[in-house]
């Protein structure tokens, strides 16, 4: 099955760029993890909120919060 590449673009022949299934899954995971909730107009809950943790002080609680956000977002949006 042919999947559209993300971000959308055109190849050298002027056709829509496609990708293999493994790269497509990677693209989907990146979209979920790097999208902030509220960023998408028609899906304001979409995303993980992971980027909001970037400047938090490093600790075991931060690691647990990051893991919970990643696990929850991937389960919610990719299953």
C-alpha positions, 0 to 999 in steps of 0.5 A, a space after each residue: 500500500 502506498 502512503 503519502 509522505 509527510 510533510 506533503 510535497 512533490 517528487 522530481 516528476 511532479 507527482 505527490 511524494 509517497 513513502 514506505 509503511 515504516 517511514 509512514 508510521 514514524 511520520 505519524 508518531 512525530 506528528 502526535 509527539 510534536 503537536 501541542 494541544 490546541 494547535 490544530 483547529 478541528 482537533 484541539 485535543 490532538 497532540 501530546 503536550 510534550 514540548 511543554 516539558 522541555 524547560 522543566 528541571 530534570 527529575 524522576 517526576 519529569 521522566 514519569 510525566 514525559 513517559 505518561 504523556 507519550 504513552 497516553 498520546 500514542 495510545 489515544 491517537 494511533 490505536 
